[in-house]
Amino acid sequence: MNKNTVLAWATFIMIVVGLVLIGLGAFRYDDVAGWGFASVGIGFFAIAWVFNALKGRV
């Protein structure tokens, strides 16, 4: 695996984890903890976006 493949897999895994965290925040926790899970999930999306932007440049 080269660097671009590793970044692609990291992006995919971060998107999946972000979706799981947003799902937990939306459906499992109804109080303030749900907002925390959802915001961390959005943070995972932001990091995945950076990983995707780095493909081909590293």
Secondary structure, 3 states (H helix, E strand, C coil): CCHHHHHHHHHHHHHHHHHHHHHHHHHHCCCHHHHHHHHHHHHHHHHHHHHHHHCCCC
